[in-house]
Amino acid sequence: MKYWAITFSKLPADAMALYPFMIFKKQVLQSSQVIVNHEKVHFRQQQELLIIFFYPLYFLHYLINLVKYRNHYSAYRQICFEKEAYSNEGDFEYLKHRKPYAWLKYLRE
């Protein structure tokens, strides 16, 4: 999966996927296979949702979680897209066998 890597020191996270860009807080993070794999999972999610639908769904899920958990970090970690990415970031073969819309199962967890 090809992407354009960008470094932006003021990024609020270590990395972020905004298809087709992968933005890193520090250049050294570009060599982290785990971080890159995590962001590639987000690329696949974005592609499934035709890119434009991913962002409103992501933000809506975050807002619902923020009301539920009343904590930014908990709300973020409970977003279904993040749960899938974190659960599989260490499996470098995951995207080869991942089923379409796999993030849906993380809505129920």
C-alpha positions as CSV (number, residue, x, y, z in Angstrom):
1,M,0.0,0.0,0.0
2,K,1.6,3.2,-1.1
3,Y,1.4,6.4,0.8
4,W,3.1,9.8,1.2
5,A,4.9,10.2,4.5
6,I,4.9,13.7,6.1
7,T,6.5,14.8,9.3
8,F,4.7,17.4,11.4
9,S,6.1,18.0,14.9
10,K,2.9,19.6,16.2
11,L,0.8,16.5,15.5
12,P,-1.1,15.6,18.7
13,A,-0.4,11.9,18.1
14,D,2.6,9.8,17.1
15,A,1.0,9.3,13.6
16,M,-2.2,9.9,11.7
17,A,-3.6,8.5,8.5
18,L,-5.3,10.9,6.2
19,Y,-5.5,8.9,2.9
20,P,-3.1,9.0,1.0
21,F,-0.9,10.7,3.5
22,M,0.6,9.2,6.6
23,I,1.6,12.0,9.0
24,F,4.3,11.4,11.7
25,K,5.2,13.5,14.7
26,K,8.8,12.6,14.3
27,Q,10.7,11.3,11.3
28,V,12.1,8.3,13.3
29,L,8.5,7.0,13.7
30,Q,8.3,6.3,10.0
31,S,10.5,3.3,10.5
32,S,8.2,1.8,13.2
33,Q,6.5,-1.2,11.5
34,V,3.8,-1.3,14.2
35,I,2.9,2.3,13.8
36,V,2.9,2.1,10.0
37,N,0.8,-1.1,10.1
38,H,-1.7,0.6,12.5
39,E,-2.1,3.5,10.0
40,K,-2.4,1.1,7.1
41,V,-5.4,-0.5,8.9
42,H,-6.9,3.0,8.9
43,F,-6.2,3.4,5.2
44,R,-8.2,0.2,4.5
45,Q,-11.1,1.5,6.7
46,Q,-11.0,4.8,4.9
47,Q,-11.1,3.1,1.5
48,E,-14.1,1.0,2.5
49,L,-16.0,4.1,3.5
50,L,-15.0,5.9,0.3
51,I,-12.7,8.1,2.4
52,I,-15.3,10.9,2.9
53,F,-17.6,8.8,5.1
54,F,-14.8,7.6,7.4
55,Y,-14.1,11.0,9.0
56,P,-17.7,11.8,10.1
57,L,-18.2,8.3,11.4
58,Y,-14.9,8.4,13.3
59,F,-15.8,11.8,14.8
60,L,-19.3,10.7,15.7
61,H,-18.1,7.6,17.4
62,Y,-15.6,9.7,19.3
63,L,-18.3,12.1,20.5
64,I,-20.6,9.3,21.6
65,N,-17.7,7.8,23.5
66,L,-16.8,11.1,25.1
67,V,-20.3,11.5,26.5
68,K,-20.1,7.8,27.7
69,Y,-16.6,7.8,29.2
70,R,-16.1,11.6,29.9
71,N,-12.5,11.2,29.2
72,H,-10.6,11.9,25.9
73,Y,-8.2,9.0,26.1
74,S,-11.0,6.4,26.8
75,A,-13.2,7.9,24.2
76,Y,-10.4,7.7,21.6
77,R,-9.4,4.1,22.5
78,Q,-13.0,2.9,22.3
79,I,-13.6,4.2,18.7
80,C,-14.3,1.0,16.7
81,F,-11.7,2.0,14.0
82,E,-9.0,2.4,16.7
83,K,-10.0,-0.8,18.4
84,E,-9.4,-2.7,15.2
85,A,-6.2,-0.9,14.4
86,Y,-4.7,-1.4,17.9
87,S,-5.9,-5.1,18.1
88,N,-4.1,-5.9,14.8
89,E,-1.2,-3.5,14.6
90,G,1.4,-6.2,15.5
91,D,0.0,-8.7,12.9
92,F,1.9,-7.7,9.8
93,E,-0.2,-10.2,7.7
94,Y,-3.5,-8.8,9.0
95,L,-4.4,-6.8,5.9
96,K,-3.9,-9.8,3.7
97,H,-6.6,-11.8,5.4
98,R,-8.8,-9.0,6.8
99,K,-12.5,-9.2,5.9
100,P,-14.2,-6.1,4.5
101,Y,-15.8,-3.9,7.2
102,A,-14.0,-5.8,9.9
103,W,-14.3,-2.7,12.1
104,L,-18.0,-3.4,12.5
105,K,-17.3,-6.2,14.9
106,Y,-15.6,-3.8,17.2
107,L,-18.8,-1.8,17.7
108,R,-20.1,-4.7,19.8
109,E,-17.1,-5.0,22.0
